Amino acid sequence: MTRALSTILSDAAAGNRISEKDAIRLFTTRNRDVWKIASAADEKREQVAGNAVTYVRNQNINVTNICVNACGFCGFSKKTGEEGSYFHDETVIREKAALAKSRNVTEICTVSGLHPAFTAQSYIDVYRWISEAAPGVHLHASNPMEVAYAARKSGINTRSVLRAMKEAGLASMCGTAAEILVDPVRQQICPQKISTTEWVRIIQEAHEMGIPTTATIMYGHCENVADQVRHLAILREIQDETGGFTEFVPLSFIHMNTPIFRDGLARAGATGREDLLMVAVARLFLDNFKNIQVSWVKEGIKMAQLGLLAGANDLGGTMFEESISKGAGATNTDYLDPAEMQRVAEDLGRTLSRRTTLYQKA
């Protein structure tokens, strides 16, 4: 029997863990009760994370958009020789890292295509170049797919790859390549990517080795609500075990230039209701996460601001040079001025606070 909305929300407010069935009930709300869920999530946010709206001053460096995979949701990747493809060499990577350092960023983030020539040493070299060109800047890089690819290409295990990456300067890892952690959905949207089990294992290995990671979901394409909830449950289980996730980042599917949308296999992204509920339900369900981020890159600044009223406490980063969402068709993704972030936060009666990658005050 489905529990009443009021019972679910009062249980969550009291600190009781809500079930997957409860979360499905929340996600399927379609009337003005959405605002009740958002309000309950916002109260939970205040209890758990306080009233500050946090952000990190960061810059992206995408080394290459050439990729051996052909994920259906991706409008970023190219094949070797294809128009618009690029592969930055050591000189360019060092220049970009030095530029980031000159901009007073505290984080450089890099995730790239799976170049056919890459090995584990390729990633190690890139991370060393960045660390040398931008000393003192936190390197937030790689993801479980890249780790698995590097291991396979070099004939070593993923722990060895993670250890070498850490020695080269990797300070935390991106929790991307998660998409939806339900294998039948993965077979539809990214059949060449690692399985749910392998993604979970590599994340757990990273946490065990002292490499914290983010957690993400990419929603609004071929999955259903039960798939979304299973994904969140897997993240909650990992966090119970390791405590290694720094934040949860919902990533709304940008559909315009993607193969699965053009081929009629995916819908045109999430609706505003779904975007709002993803933040709110995550805040109530992920009771072992302190930080929930809204992606202004995916949703635009106005929808991101509403997410801050529905359980989120973080606006992400200044970004500089975002290209993955842009490739899928998103606009205005390159840079968000902290002055605009401050305007958004103060409009809600909250303060803006600059943070480090690991959520210390910057």
C-alpha positions as CSV (number, residue, x, y, z in Angstrom):
1,M,0.0,0.0,0.0
2,T,1.3,3.5,-0.9
3,R,1.9,5.7,2.1
4,A,0.3,9.1,2.3
5,L,2.5,12.0,1.2
6,S,2.2,13.7,4.6
7,T,3.4,10.6,6.4
8,I,6.4,10.2,4.1
9,L,7.4,13.9,4.5
10,S,6.9,13.9,8.3
11,D,9.0,10.7,8.5
12,A,11.8,12.3,6.5
13,A,11.6,15.5,8.7
14,A,12.0,13.3,11.8
15,G,15.2,11.8,10.4
16,N,13.7,8.4,9.4
17,R,15.0,6.9,6.2
18,I,12.5,6.8,3.5
19,S,12.1,3.7,1.3
20,E,12.5,3.3,-2.5
21,K,8.7,2.9,-2.7
22,D,8.3,6.2,-0.8
23,A,10.7,7.9,-3.2
24,I,8.7,6.6,-6.2
25,R,5.6,8.1,-4.6
26,L,7.3,11.4,-4.3
27,F,8.7,11.4,-7.9
28,T,5.3,10.7,-9.4
29,T,3.6,13.7,-7.7
30,R,2.1,15.9,-10.4
31,N,0.0,18.5,-8.7
32,R,0.6,21.4,-6.3
33,D,1.8,18.8,-3.8
34,V,5.1,19.2,-5.6
35,W,5.6,22.4,-3.6
36,K,5.0,20.5,-0.3
37,I,7.9,18.1,-1.3
38,A,10.1,21.0,-2.2
39,S,9.3,22.8,1.0
40,A,10.1,19.7,3.1
41,A,13.3,19.3,1.2
42,D,14.3,22.9,1.7
43,E,13.7,22.5,5.5
44,K,15.9,19.4,5.4
45,R,18.6,21.4,3.5
46,E,18.6,24.1,6.2
47,Q,19.0,21.5,9.0
48,V,21.8,19.5,7.2
49,A,23.7,22.2,5.2
50,G,22.7,25.5,6.6
51,N,21.7,28.6,4.7
52,A,24.8,29.4,2.7
53,V,24.8,28.9,-1.1
54,T,28.2,27.5,-1.9
55,Y,30.3,27.5,-5.1
56,V,33.8,26.7,-6.2
57,R,36.0,28.8,-8.5
58,N,37.0,26.2,-11.1
59,Q,38.0,25.7,-14.7
60,N,37.5,22.8,-17.1
61,I,40.2,21.4,-19.3
62,N,38.9,18.9,-21.8
63,V,42.0,17.2,-23.3
64,T,40.2,15.6,-26.3
65,N,36.8,15.1,-27.7
66,I,37.9,12.0,-29.7
67,C,36.3,8.9,-28.2
68,V,36.1,5.2,-29.0
69,N,32.6,5.0,-27.5
70,A,29.4,6.2,-29.1
71,C,27.1,6.9,-26.3
72,G,23.6,7.8,-27.5
73,F,23.2,10.7,-25.1
74,C,26.5,12.4,-26.1
75,G,26.8,15.3,-28.6
76,F,30.4,16.0,-27.5
77,S,32.5,13.1,-28.8
78,K,34.1,12.9,-32.3
79,K,36.0,10.3,-34.2
80,T,39.6,10.8,-35.3
81,G,39.7,13.1,-38.3
82,E,36.1,14.2,-37.9
83,E,35.4,17.9,-38.3
84,G,35.6,19.7,-35.0
85,S,37.8,17.0,-33.3
86,Y,40.7,18.0,-31.2
87,F,43.5,16.5,-29.1
88,H,45.5,18.9,-27.0
89,D,49.2,18.3,-26.6
90,E,51.4,18.9,-23.5
91,T,52.1,22.5,-24.4
92,V,48.4,23.4,-24.7
93,I,47.5,21.5,-21.5
94,R,50.2,23.3,-19.5
95,E,49.1,26.6,-21.0
96,K,45.5,26.0,-20.0
97,A,46.5,24.9,-16.5
98,A,48.6,28.0,-16.1
99,L,45.8,30.2,-17.3
100,A,43.5,28.6,-14.7
101,K,46.0,29.3,-12.0
102,S,46.2,32.9,-13.1
103,R,42.4,33.1,-12.8
104,N,42.7,32.2,-9.1
105,V,40.7,29.0,-9.4
106,T,41.0,26.5,-6.6
107,E,39.9,23.5,-8.8
108,I,40.8,22.2,-12.3
109,C,38.4,19.6,-13.6
110,T,39.2,17.4,-16.5
111,V,37.2,14.5,-18.1
112,S,37.7,13.8,-21.8
113,G,36.8,11.4,-24.6
114,L,38.4,7.9,-24.5
115,H,41.1,8.6,-27.1
116,P,42.1,5.4,-29.0
117,A,45.8,6.0,-28.2
118,F,45.3,6.6,-24.5
119,T,46.8,4.3,-21.9
120,A,47.1,4.6,-18.1
121,Q,50.4,6.6,-18.7
122,S,48.5,9.1,-20.9
123,Y,46.3,10.0,-18.0
124,I,49.2,10.1,-15.5
125,D,51.1,12.4,-17.8
126,V,48.2,14.8,-18.2
127,Y,47.6,15.0,-14.5
128,R,51.3,15.6,-13.8
129,W,51.5,18.4,-16.5
130,I,48.4,20.1,-14.9
131,S,49.8,19.7,-11.3
132,E,53.2,21.1,-12.4
133,A,51.6,24.1,-14.3
134,A,49.1,24.9,-11.6
135,P,50.7,24.0,-8.3
136,G,48.3,24.1,-5.3
137,V,45.2,23.9,-7.5
138,H,43.0,20.9,-6.6
139,L,42.8,18.4,-9.5
140,H,39.3,17.0,-9.8
141,A,39.5,14.5,-12.7
142,S,38.8,11.2,-14.3
143,N,35.8,9.0,-13.7
144,P,35.2,5.2,-13.3
145,M,34.9,4.7,-17.1
146,E,38.3,6.4,-17.7
147,V,39.9,4.4,-14.9
148,A,38.5,1.1,-16.4
149,Y,39.6,2.1,-19.9
150,A,43.1,3.0,-18.7
151,A,43.4,-0.3,-16.9
152,R,42.2,-2.3,-19.9
153,K,44.5,-0.5,-22.3
154,S,47.6,-1.0,-20.1
155,G,46.8,-4.5,-18.8
156,I,46.7,-3.6,-15.2
157,N,44.0,-3.5,-12.5
158,T,41.9,-0.4,-11.7
159,R,43.5,-0.1,-8.2
160,S,46.9,0.3,-9.8
161,V,45.5,3.0,-12.2
162,L,43.9,4.9,-9.3
163,R,47.2,4.7,-7.2
164,A,49.2,6.0,-10.1
165,M,46.7,8.8,-10.8
166,K,46.8,9.9,-7.2
167,E,50.6,10.0,-7.2
168,A,50.4,12.1,-10.4
169,G,48.2,14.7,-8.6
170,L,44.6,13.4,-8.7
171,A,43.0,14.8,-5.6
172,S,39.4,13.8,-6.2
173,M,37.5,12.0,-8.9
174,C,34.4,12.8,-10.9
175,G,31.4,10.5,-10.2
176,T,30.3,10.8,-13.8
177,A,29.8,7.9,-16.3
178,A,27.1,6.8,-13.8
179,E,24.2,8.0,-16.1
180,I,21.6,5.6,-14.7
181,L,22.9,2.7,-12.7
182,V,20.5,0.2,-14.1
183,D,22.0,-2.1,-16.7
184,P,19.1,-2.4,-19.1
185,V,19.0,1.4,-19.4
186,R,22.8,1.5,-19.8
187,Q,22.4,-1.0,-22.7
188,Q,20.1,1.5,-24.4
189,I,22.1,4.7,-23.9
190,C,25.7,3.6,-23.5
191,P,26.3,-0.1,-24.3
192,Q,30.0,0.4,-24.5
193,K,30.3,1.8,-21.0
194,I,31.2,-0.2,-17.9
195,S,28.4,-2.0,-16.0
196,T,26.7,-0.8,-12.9
197,T,28.7,-3.4,-10.9
198,E,32.1,-2.1,-12.3
199,W,31.2,1.5,-11.8
200,V,30.3,0.8,-8.1
201,R,33.5,-1.2,-7.6
202,I,35.8,1.5,-8.9
203,I,34.0,4.2,-6.9
204,Q,34.5,2.1,-3.8
205,E,38.1,1.5,-4.6
206,A,38.7,5.2,-5.0
207,H,37.0,5.9,-1.6
208,E,39.0,3.2,0.1
209,M,42.2,4.7,-1.3
210,G,41.4,8.2,0.1
211,I,40.2,9.6,-3.2
212,P,36.8,11.3,-2.6
213,T,34.3,11.5,-5.5
214,T,31.2,13.3,-6.5
215,A,28.0,11.3,-7.2
216,T,25.8,12.0,-10.3
217,I,22.7,10.9,-12.1
218,M,21.9,11.8,-15.7
219,Y,18.1,11.6,-16.1
220,G,15.3,12.6,-18.5
221,H,16.0,10.3,-21.4
222,C,15.0,6.5,-21.6
223,E,14.7,5.7,-17.9
224,N,11.6,5.6,-15.7
225,V,11.1,6.7,-12.1
226,A,11.9,3.3,-10.6
227,D,15.2,3.4,-12.5
228,Q,16.0,6.8,-11.0
229,V,15.1,5.6,-7.5
230,R,17.3,2.4,-7.8
231,H,20.1,4.7,-8.9
232,L,19.7,6.9,-5.8
233,A,19.5,3.8,-3.6
234,I,22.8,2.5,-4.9
235,L,24.4,5.9,-4.2
236,R,23.0,5.8,-0.7
237,E,24.3,2.3,-0.1
238,I,27.8,3.3,-1.2
239,Q,27.7,6.3,1.0
240,D,26.6,4.2,4.0
241,E,29.7,2.0,3.4
242,T,32.4,4.5,2.5
243,G,31.3,8.1,3.3
244,G,33.4,9.1,0.3
245,F,30.9,11.1,-1.8
246,T,31.4,14.9,-1.4
247,E,28.1,15.8,-3.1
248,F,25.3,14.7,-5.3
249,V,24.9,16.4,-8.7
250,P,21.7,15.7,-10.7
251,L,22.4,16.2,-14.4
252,S,19.3,16.9,-16.5
253,F,19.6,15.3,-20.0
254,I,20.4,17.9,-22.7
255,H,18.7,16.3,-25.7
256,M,19.0,18.5,-28.8
257,N,22.1,17.2,-30.5
258,T,22.1,13.7,-29.2
259,P,21.7,10.5,-31.3
260,I,19.1,8.8,-29.0
261,F,16.9,11.9,-29.3
262,R,17.4,12.3,-33.0
263,D,16.6,8.6,-33.5
264,G,13.4,8.9,-31.5
265,L,14.6,6.7,-28.7
266,A,14.6,9.3,-25.9
267,R,12.3,12.0,-24.8
268,A,13.1,15.7,-25.0
269,G,14.7,15.9,-21.6
270,A,13.2,16.3,-18.2
271,T,10.4,18.8,-17.5
272,G,10.7,21.6,-14.9
273,R,8.6,19.5,-12.5
274,E,11.0,16.6,-12.9
275,D,14.1,18.8,-12.4
276,L,12.6,20.3,-9.2
277,L,11.6,16.9,-7.8
278,M,15.0,15.4,-8.6
279,V,16.6,17.8,-6.3
280,A,13.9,17.6,-3.6
281,V,13.5,13.9,-3.5
282,A,17.3,13.4,-3.5
283,R,17.6,15.7,-0.5
284,L,15.0,13.6,1.4
285,F,16.2,10.2,0.2
286,L,19.9,10.7,0.3
287,D,19.9,11.3,4.1
288,N,23.7,10.6,4.3
289,F,24.7,13.4,1.8
290,K,25.3,16.9,3.1
291,N,25.7,18.6,-0.2
292,I,23.4,18.7,-3.2
293,Q,24.3,20.7,-6.2
294,V,22.1,22.3,-8.9
295,S,23.6,22.4,-12.4
296,W,23.2,25.9,-13.9
297,V,25.0,24.5,-17.0
298,K,22.2,21.9,-17.6
299,E,19.2,23.8,-16.4
300,G,20.0,27.5,-16.7
301,I,20.3,29.9,-13.8
302,K,16.6,30.5,-13.2
303,M,15.8,26.8,-12.8
304,A,18.9,26.4,-10.7
305,Q,17.7,29.1,-8.4
306,L,14.4,27.2,-7.9
307,G,16.5,24.1,-7.1
308,L,18.0,26.1,-4.2
309,L,14.5,26.4,-2.9
310,A,14.0,22.7,-3.1
311,G,16.8,21.2,-1.2
312,A,20.0,22.2,-2.9
313,N,22.8,24.1,-1.2
314,D,25.4,24.4,-3.9
315,L,25.6,26.2,-7.3
316,G,28.6,24.2,-8.6
317,G,31.5,26.1,-10.3
318,T,32.4,29.2,-12.3
319,M,33.4,26.6,-14.9
320,F,35.3,28.4,-17.7
321,E,35.4,26.5,-21.0
322,E,32.5,24.0,-20.5
323,S,32.1,21.9,-23.7
324,I,30.3,18.7,-22.9
325,S,26.8,20.1,-22.3
326,K,27.4,22.7,-25.1
327,G,28.1,19.9,-27.5
328,A,24.7,18.3,-26.6
329,G,23.0,21.6,-27.3
330,A,23.0,23.6,-24.1
331,T,23.6,27.4,-24.3
332,N,25.4,29.9,-22.0
333,T,27.5,27.1,-20.4
334,D,31.0,28.7,-20.4
335,Y,31.2,30.9,-17.3
336,L,29.0,32.0,-14.4
337,D,30.2,35.2,-12.7
338,P,30.2,34.9,-8.9
339,A,28.4,38.3,-8.9
340,E,25.5,36.7,-10.6
341,M,25.6,33.8,-8.2
342,Q,25.5,36.3,-5.4
343,R,22.5,38.0,-6.9
344,V,20.7,34.7,-7.1
345,A,21.5,33.7,-3.5
346,E,20.6,37.1,-2.0
347,D,17.3,37.1,-3.9
348,L,16.5,34.0,-1.8
349,G,17.6,35.7,1.4
350,R,20.7,33.6,1.6
351,T,24.4,34.3,1.5
352,L,26.9,33.1,-1.1
353,S,30.0,31.4,0.2
354,R,33.1,30.3,-1.8
355,R,34.3,26.8,-1.1
356,T,37.0,24.4,-2.0
357,T,36.3,21.1,-3.9
358,L,36.0,19.3,-0.6
359,Y,33.6,21.9,0.9
360,Q,36.0,23.8,3.1
361,K,35.7,27.6,3.1
362,A,38.0,29.1,0.4
